[in-house]
Every structure is written in C-alpha cells, then in structure tokens.
Amino acid sequence: MWLLFAVWLLAERVTAIQVHGNLLSSDDEVRQLAGVEIGSPVDDTTVEQVAARLRATRKFESVQVLKRFASIADPTQVVIVIIVDEGRVRIAHTNDPEHPYRAVRNHWPRLMYQPILRRSDQYGTTYGVRVAVPEYFGKNSRLIVPFAWGGEKQAGVQMDKQDDAGFLNRVQAGATWSQRLHPVFEERDDRIDVSARGEHWFRPQFRVGVTAGVQHDTFAGERDTFGRLSTDIVIDTRVDPALPRNAIYGRAAWTQLGSGHITDLDGRGYVGLFGQLVFGVRAQRTDADPSLPSYLKPIFGGAANVRGFSSGTTIGDSLTATSAELILPITSPLHLARLGVSAFADAGAVTCGAELVSCDDTWKHGFGGSVWVTATIIRLNVAVAHGVGSSTRVHVSGDISF
C-alpha cells in the first residue's frame, strides 16, 4: 500500500491548462473539448489524446498541444499548453450597446491575387490578374482563375497541388481559353485547352512531367481538334534563373498532337569568369511534323531565338538556333534591384517543308547588346540587335513572376 501511495505521489499531474489562439471559443469551452482537467494524471499518450479530441471537433484549422513543467523543484507539476487556430474571422456589429462588436467566423473564401504583366515581341503586352483560393484541395493546393487581356488573352480555371513526399509531387488540371494574333500570318488564333499534368521530382534540379488533354484550335476560319499527350524532362541547377552562374539548364519535350508530333530541345550553360562577369551559351531545336497545321510550326526571329530579326520573319518544319552572351551585372549582388548589361551573338535557321513556299531556310545571324533590370519579381530587358542582311531592331521583353 505504501508503494502504491508513493507511485501516486510521484506521478505527473496537470496543474494548469493554458489556451492560446482562440477567439470564437472561450478558454473554458476549449478545455472542455480537450477533455483534460486540473489534477488529471499525465502519461506518454496524454498530449496526443488531447490533440486528437480537439481535431475531432472540426472547429479548428490547426491544433498544437505542448507539455511543459510548471516547477523546476517539482517535476510532477505539468502545464498543458493548447494552441489552436480557428481560421479566418471577422468583426460583426451587434445590437447590444454594452458589447457592440463580436467576432464571427468568416465563411467567404480567402483570396490571393497575382498580377499578370508581361511583354514579348511576338505578341505584345499582356495584362491581367490571377485570383487564387489557397488550400482549396487540401494542403499546398490552389484553385486558380486567370484572366488576361492584351496580346495574349486568357480565361479559365486551374487546379494546382504540390506534395513533396508523394510520387506525383505536383498535379495540375484545368480548362483555359486563349486568343492571340499569329505574328507571321497575322490571323487570330483561338484555343480551348482541357488538360491534366503530373510531375515527379527526383531531385529539386531534376523533374519529369506528363501532360494529357484535348486541344481545340480555330485559326483563319479552320477548326481543328487534337488529342494531346506530352512528356518532358528538365534539369535545372540555376539558383537564380534571372542571373545564373556556374549552372546548366536543359529541357527535352515530346508532344503528340493528333497524328503529328512536336519535339523541343533546349540547352543552356553559364560559367562565371572574373568579378560578376558571366559567359552563357544556348542551343535550341524544335521539330514539327510536316502534317501539322502551319500555325503550330516554330516561329523564327525575335528575342525567343535570333535577335535582329522580327518575331514574324518566317516559320518552318524545324528551327535551330544558337546564342552566346556575356552578362555583366553592374550593381552589387546585395542590392534588391540589379542593373546590368549584356553583349550577344545569335544564329539560326528553319527547315522548310514543301507546303511552305515563302519560307527562307538560309542561316541568319544577329548581334547586339542589351540593358536589363531585375528586382525580386520583376524583370525587364531592352535589347538592340542588328540582323546581318536585315535591319537593326529594338526588342523589349519583361514580366512579373512569383
């Protein structure tokens, strides 16, 4: 009997219960839901049992229960600390003059906004907004509704969910409508796309993705519908894609559109020389099946491949382009905004199919320089380039990215 009394005397017991984070529920209500009282014994399962009871009520978005000792001198005195998150609340008016305001749960979805603002020499300036509902499909997920106008019009609904531990580390699905003016034919290209995509990340620098869907195009009065299946592999060691150094980027993609296919290869390398000077090279190749409509063929010219020529110079069944560039930031890497200059030389050509009677398949060369600014989410590039045998052009590109 004395032994049992000694065990009881030395057992850990709750001497205090602290509640934090609650606004809609009172402290006493949370303690009652937790099922723990002053004087209750504490064992190895107490903390998890209290947390499980609170989560089972579904009144809280998150629950954390901690065990703390109330006294250094007496280790049997335990404080249970309960931290809850009741989600979004709002302040509502009441008809009680003594208590004119009270907190109530906000049932409206939490919205996030991301501006769309980009400029390309192919399609001009595009502007708009993406509205997102976070955690709509669970943790690390978003329901996104984009709306853009200008050079590339777009509207739709998309789902995006990430899971670092699962086999599919990123899942995307949705339906979008887009419209833009083809820079070569100057005809309106309307597109409806319904697709789903899954990605597996072997490492943060090595990703594989598969996309399946249906694509409907309306171009120059013609209507085409394609089943689409594509796969791509990406290797990217760039710490800062805007200012890479001692890094490589590579992407290989294959897309089946109906009975035809498109393959894309893009490789880039960056080596730091001295100071902040970086030397970069790029090689790219795009091949489109001759049976595909001409508006799906690769477009030659512009900032996308060979500067010094307009982005609507020509199209072809295949496009090959190379580039070499010296990149020199002229501000400190510690500055929030970075300013720099670049000197470049480009070369490229297209391979003409039998139906592309106006196609020019000779190799074309361009060279020039640019001034660029990057500041966290904003990047702007103004390049002046001369196309050999052509003219001198100004290419302005930029975007806001997150």
NORQUIMO-V356019 format. One record per residue. N is the residue number from 1. RES is the residue in one small letter. PSI is psi in whole degrees, -180 to 180 (none if undefined). BURIAL is + if it has 9 or more other C-alpha atoms within 8 Angstrom, else -. Layout:
n->N res->RES psi->PSI burial->BURIAL
n->N res->RES psi->PSI burial->BURIAL
//
This chain:
n->1 res->m psi->-42 burial->-
n->2 res->w psi->-33 burial->-
n->3 res->l psi->-43 burial->-
n->4 res->l psi->-38 burial->-
n->5 res->f psi->-38 burial->-
n->6 res->a psi->-40 burial->-
n->7 res->v psi->-43 burial->-
n->8 res->w psi->-39 burial->-
n->9 res->l psi->-33 burial->-
n->10 res->l psi->-3 burial->-
n->11 res->a psi->147 burial->+
n->12 res->e psi->138 burial->+
n->13 res->r psi->152 burial->+
n->14 res->v psi->121 burial->+
n->15 res->t psi->-17 burial->+
n->16 res->a psi->150 burial->-
n->17 res->i psi->118 burial->+
n->18 res->q psi->136 burial->-
n->19 res->v psi->130 burial->+
n->20 res->h psi->151 burial->-
n->21 res->g psi->-11 burial->-
n->22 res->n psi->138 burial->+
n->23 res->l psi->-38 burial->-
n->24 res->l psi->-35 burial->-
n->25 res->s psi->142 burial->-
n->26 res->s psi->164 burial->-
n->27 res->d psi->-43 burial->-
n->28 res->d psi->-37 burial->-
n->29 res->e psi->-41 burial->-
n->30 res->v psi->-42 burial->+
n->31 res->r psi->-40 burial->+
n->32 res->q psi->-42 burial->-
n->33 res->l psi->-32 burial->+
n->34 res->a psi->-23 burial->+
n->35 res->g psi->34 burial->-
n->36 res->v psi->143 burial->-
n->37 res->e psi->163 burial->-
n->38 res->i psi->131 burial->+
n->39 res->g psi->-9 burial->-
n->40 res->s psi->143 burial->-
n->41 res->p psi->153 burial->-
n->42 res->v psi->128 burial->+
n->43 res->d psi->-169 burial->-
n->44 res->d psi->-19 burial->-
n->45 res->t psi->-4 burial->-
n->46 res->t psi->-48 burial->-
n->47 res->v psi->-47 burial->+
n->48 res->e psi->-35 burial->-
n->49 res->q psi->-42 burial->-
n->50 res->v psi->-45 burial->+
n->51 res->a psi->-40 burial->+
n->52 res->a psi->-39 burial->-
n->53 res->r psi->-43 burial->+
n->54 res->l psi->-41 burial->+
n->55 res->r psi->-34 burial->+
n->56 res->a psi->-22 burial->-
n->57 res->t psi->-20 burial->-
n->58 res->r psi->25 burial->-
n->59 res->k psi->-10 burial->-
n->60 res->f psi->142 burial->+
n->61 res->e psi->-33 burial->+
n->62 res->s psi->151 burial->-
n->63 res->v psi->133 burial->+
n->64 res->q psi->128 burial->-
n->65 res->v psi->129 burial->+
n->66 res->l psi->148 burial->-
n->67 res->k psi->126 burial->+
n->68 res->r psi->152 burial->-
n->69 res->f psi->133 burial->+
n->70 res->a psi->-21 burial->+
n->71 res->s psi->138 burial->-
n->72 res->i psi->-36 burial->-
n->73 res->a psi->-30 burial->-
n->74 res->d psi->97 burial->-
n->75 res->p psi->-3 burial->+
n->76 res->t psi->-11 burial->+
n->77 res->q psi->116 burial->+
n->78 res->v psi->137 burial->+
n->79 res->v psi->127 burial->+
n->80 res->i psi->120 burial->+
n->81 res->v psi->121 burial->+
n->82 res->i psi->122 burial->+
n->83 res->i psi->120 burial->+
n->84 res->v psi->157 burial->+
n->85 res->d psi->113 burial->+
n->86 res->e psi->8 burial->+
n->87 res->g psi->-163 burial->-
n->88 res->r psi->134 burial->-
n->89 res->v psi->166 burial->+
n->90 res->r psi->160 burial->-
n->91 res->i psi->123 burial->-
n->92 res->a psi->150 burial->-
n->93 res->h psi->146 burial->-
n->94 res->t psi->171 burial->+
n->95 res->n psi->10 burial->-
n->96 res->d psi->113 burial->-
n->97 res->p psi->-26 burial->-
n->98 res->e psi->-28 burial->-
n->99 res->h psi->78 burial->-
n->100 res->p psi->-17 burial->+
n->101 res->y psi->152 burial->-
n->102 res->r psi->156 burial->+
n->103 res->a psi->133 burial->+
n->104 res->v psi->156 burial->+
n->105 res->r psi->136 burial->+
n->106 res->n psi->110 burial->-
n->107 res->h psi->-8 burial->-
n->108 res->w psi->142 burial->-
n->109 res->p psi->146 burial->-
n->110 res->r psi->127 burial->-
n->111 res->l psi->145 burial->-
n->112 res->m psi->147 burial->-
n->113 res->y psi->135 burial->-
n->114 res->q psi->121 burial->-
n->115 res->p psi->147 burial->+
n->116 res->i psi->118 burial->+
n->117 res->l psi->110 burial->+
n->118 res->r psi->157 burial->+
n->119 res->r psi->128 burial->+
n->120 res->s psi->153 burial->+
n->121 res->d psi->-7 burial->+
n->122 res->q psi->-46 burial->-
n->123 res->y psi->3 burial->+
n->124 res->g psi->-152 burial->+
n->125 res->t psi->132 burial->+
n->126 res->t psi->136 burial->+
n->127 res->y psi->153 burial->+
n->128 res->g psi->-154 burial->+
n->129 res->v psi->148 burial->+
n->130 res->r psi->126 burial->+
n->131 res->v psi->129 burial->+
n->132 res->a psi->142 burial->+
n->133 res->v psi->109 burial->+
n->134 res->p psi->153 burial->+
n->135 res->e psi->27 burial->+
n->136 res->y psi->-35 burial->+
n->137 res->f psi->26 burial->-
n->138 res->g psi->-171 burial->-
n->139 res->k psi->141 burial->-
n->140 res->n psi->41 burial->+
n->141 res->s psi->161 burial->+
n->142 res->r psi->142 burial->+
n->143 res->l psi->121 burial->+
n->144 res->i psi->133 burial->+
n->145 res->v psi->102 burial->+
n->146 res->p psi->147 burial->+
n->147 res->f psi->118 burial->+
n->148 res->a psi->150 burial->+
n->149 res->w psi->171 burial->+
n->150 res->g psi->-132 burial->+
n->151 res->g psi->-42 burial->+
n->152 res->e psi->100 burial->+
n->153 res->k psi->145 burial->+
n->154 res->q psi->145 burial->+
n->155 res->a psi->151 burial->+
n->156 res->g psi->-167 burial->+
n->157 res->v psi->137 burial->+
n->158 res->q psi->150 burial->+
n->159 res->m psi->138 burial->+
n->160 res->d psi->122 burial->+
n->161 res->k psi->134 burial->+
n->162 res->q psi->145 burial->+
n->163 res->d psi->103 burial->+
n->164 res->d psi->-26 burial->-
n->165 res->a psi->-17 burial->-
n->166 res->g psi->175 burial->-
n->167 res->f psi->-44 burial->-
n->168 res->l psi->103 burial->+
n->169 res->n psi->-20 burial->+
n->170 res->r psi->133 burial->+
n->171 res->v psi->130 burial->+
n->172 res->q psi->144 burial->+
n->173 res->a psi->153 burial->+
n->174 res->g psi->-178 burial->+
n->175 res->a psi->132 burial->+
n->176 res->t psi->150 burial->+
n->177 res->w psi->136 burial->+
n->178 res->s psi->156 burial->+
n->179 res->q psi->135 burial->+
n->180 res->r psi->164 burial->+
n->181 res->l psi->124 burial->+
n->182 res->h psi->126 burial->+
n->183 res->p psi->-20 burial->+
n->184 res->v psi->-53 burial->+
n->185 res->f psi->-14 burial->-
n->186 res->e psi->42 burial->-
n->187 res->e psi->150 burial->+
n->188 res->r psi->133 burial->+
n->189 res->d psi->107 burial->+
n->190 res->d psi->136 burial->+
n->191 res->r psi->134 burial->+
n->192 res->i psi->128 burial->+
n->193 res->d psi->126 burial->+
n->194 res->v psi->120 burial->+
n->195 res->s psi->165 burial->+
n->196 res->a psi->143 burial->+
n->197 res->r psi->141 burial->+
n->198 res->g psi->142 burial->+
n->199 res->e psi->142 burial->+
n->200 res->h psi->130 burial->+
n->201 res->w psi->103 burial->+
n->202 res->f psi->-39 burial->-
n->203 res->r psi->164 burial->-
n->204 res->p psi->-27 burial->-
n->205 res->q psi->-4 burial->+
n->206 res->f psi->113 burial->+
n->207 res->r psi->146 burial->+
n->208 res->v psi->135 burial->+
n->209 res->g psi->152 burial->+
n->210 res->v psi->134 burial->+
n->211 res->t psi->136 burial->+
n->212 res->a psi->143 burial->+
n->213 res->g psi->-169 burial->+
n->214 res->v psi->136 burial->+
n->215 res->q psi->128 burial->+
n->216 res->h psi->124 burial->+
n->217 res->d psi->141 burial->+
n->218 res->t psi->117 burial->+
n->219 res->f psi->122 burial->+
n->220 res->a psi->42 burial->-
n->221 res->g psi->-9 burial->-
n->222 res->e psi->145 burial->-
n->223 res->r psi->131 burial->-
n->224 res->d psi->141 burial->-
n->225 res->t psi->128 burial->+
n->226 res->f psi->139 burial->+
n->227 res->g psi->141 burial->+
n->228 res->r psi->130 burial->+
n->229 res->l psi->125 burial->+
n->230 res->s psi->154 burial->+
n->231 res->t psi->147 burial->+
n->232 res->d psi->152 burial->+
n->233 res->i psi->133 burial->+
n->234 res->v psi->130 burial->+
n->235 res->i psi->123 burial->+
n->236 res->d psi->109 burial->+
n->237 res->t psi->9 burial->-
n->238 res->r psi->126 burial->+
n->239 res->v psi->-43 burial->-
n->240 res->d psi->102 burial->-
n->241 res->p psi->-26 burial->-
n->242 res->a psi->-34 burial->-
n->243 res->l psi->73 burial->-
n->244 res->p psi->155 burial->+
n->245 res->r psi->131 burial->+
n->246 res->n psi->56 burial->+
n->247 res->a psi->165 burial->+
n->248 res->i psi->155 burial->+
n->249 res->y psi->133 burial->+
n->250 res->g psi->139 burial->+
n->251 res->r psi->131 burial->+
n->252 res->a psi->127 burial->+
n->253 res->a psi->144 burial->+
n->254 res->w psi->129 burial->+
n->255 res->t psi->126 burial->+
n->256 res->q psi->121 burial->+
n->257 res->l psi->103 burial->+
n->258 res->g psi->-124 burial->+
n->259 res->s psi->-5 burial->-
n->260 res->g psi->173 burial->+
n->261 res->h psi->162 burial->+
n->262 res->i psi->133 burial->+
n->263 res->t psi->142 burial->+
n->264 res->d psi->131 burial->+
n->265 res->l psi->131 burial->+
n->266 res->d psi->118 burial->+
n->267 res->g psi->136 burial->+
n->268 res->r psi->146 burial->+
n->269 res->g psi->144 burial->+
n->270 res->y psi->130 burial->+
n->271 res->v psi->129 burial->+
n->272 res->g psi->131 burial->+
n->273 res->l psi->-94 burial->-
n->274 res->f psi->150 burial->-
n->275 res->g psi->-133 burial->-
n->276 res->q psi->3 burial->-
n->277 res->l psi->133 burial->+
n->278 res->v psi->137 burial->+
n->279 res->f psi->126 burial->+
n->280 res->g psi->146 burial->+
n->281 res->v psi->154 burial->+
n->282 res->r psi->142 burial->+
n->283 res->a psi->135 burial->+
n->284 res->q psi->150 burial->+
n->285 res->r psi->130 burial->+
n->286 res->t psi->128 burial->+
n->287 res->d psi->128 burial->+
n->288 res->a psi->137 burial->+
n->289 res->d psi->134 burial->+
n->290 res->p psi->-24 burial->-
n->291 res->s psi->-13 burial->-
n->292 res->l psi->152 burial->+
n->293 res->p psi->153 burial->-
n->294 res->s psi->-28 burial->-
n->295 res->y psi->-8 burial->-
n->296 res->l psi->0 burial->-
n->297 res->k psi->155 burial->+
n->298 res->p psi->146 burial->+
n->299 res->i psi->129 burial->+
n->300 res->f psi->140 burial->+
n->301 res->g psi->162 burial->+
n->302 res->g psi->-174 burial->+
n->303 res->a psi->-19 burial->+
n->304 res->a psi->-26 burial->-
n->305 res->n psi->-69 burial->+
n->306 res->v psi->103 burial->+
n->307 res->r psi->152 burial->+
n->308 res->g psi->-12 burial->+
n->309 res->f psi->147 burial->+
n->310 res->s psi->153 burial->+
n->311 res->s psi->-13 burial->+
n->312 res->g psi->30 burial->+
n->313 res->t psi->-51 burial->+
n->314 res->t psi->172 burial->+
n->315 res->i psi->169 burial->+
n->316 res->g psi->172 burial->+
n->317 res->d psi->-30 burial->+
n->318 res->s psi->149 burial->+
n->319 res->l psi->130 burial->+
n->320 res->t psi->133 burial->+
n->321 res->a psi->147 burial->+
n->322 res->t psi->158 burial->+
n->323 res->s psi->145 burial->+
n->324 res->a psi->139 burial->+
n->325 res->e psi->140 burial->+
n->326 res->l psi->124 burial->+
n->327 res->i psi->125 burial->+
n->328 res->l psi->103 burial->+
n->329 res->p psi->137 burial->+
n->330 res->i psi->7 burial->-
n->331 res->t psi->165 burial->-
n->332 res->s psi->142 burial->-
n->333 res->p psi->-11 burial->-
n->334 res->l psi->-13 burial->-
n->335 res->h psi->146 burial->-
n->336 res->l psi->-41 burial->-
n->337 res->a psi->134 burial->-
n->338 res->r psi->136 burial->+
n->339 res->l psi->140 burial->+
n->340 res->g psi->174 burial->+
n->341 res->v psi->160 burial->+
n->342 res->s psi->152 burial->+
n->343 res->a psi->137 burial->+
n->344 res->f psi->161 burial->+
n->345 res->a psi->130 burial->+
n->346 res->d psi->155 burial->+
n->347 res->a psi->146 burial->+
n->348 res->g psi->167 burial->+
n->349 res->a psi->161 burial->+
n->350 res->v psi->154 burial->+
n->351 res->t psi->124 burial->+
n->352 res->c psi->141 burial->+
n->353 res->g psi->171 burial->+
n->354 res->a psi->-31 burial->-
n->355 res->e psi->-10 burial->-
n->356 res->l psi->78 burial->-
n->357 res->v psi->-26 burial->-
n->358 res->s psi->10 burial->-
n->359 res->c psi->141 burial->+
n->360 res->d psi->112 burial->-
n->361 res->d psi->15 burial->+
n->362 res->t psi->152 burial->-
n->363 res->w psi->136 burial->-
n->364 res->k psi->146 burial->+
n->365 res->h psi->145 burial->+
n->366 res->g psi->153 burial->+
n->367 res->f psi->158 burial->+
n->368 res->g psi->-159 burial->+
n->369 res->g psi->166 burial->+
n->370 res->s psi->159 burial->+
n->371 res->v psi->132 burial->+
n->372 res->w psi->155 burial->+
n->373 res->v psi->133 burial->+
n->374 res->t psi->134 burial->+
n->375 res->a psi->93 burial->+
n->376 res->t psi->-86 burial->-
n->377 res->i psi->0 burial->-
n->378 res->i psi->136 burial->+
n->379 res->r psi->132 burial->+
n->380 res->l psi->134 burial->+
n->381 res->n psi->127 burial->+
n->382 res->v psi->114 burial->+
n->383 res->a psi->139 burial->+
n->384 res->v psi->120 burial->+
n->385 res->a psi->146 burial->+
n->386 res->h psi->125 burial->+
n->387 res->g psi->123 burial->+
n->388 res->v psi->124 burial->+
n->389 res->g psi->5 burial->-
n->390 res->s psi->-116 burial->-
n->391 res->s psi->178 burial->+
n->392 res->t psi->130 burial->+
n->393 res->r psi->156 burial->+
n->394 res->v psi->125 burial->+
n->395 res->h psi->121 burial->+
n->396 res->v psi->125 burial->+
n->397 res->s psi->156 burial->+
n->398 res->g psi->166 burial->+
n->399 res->d psi->168 burial->+
n->400 res->i psi->122 burial->+
n->401 res->s psi->154 burial->-
n->402 res->f psi->none burial->-
//
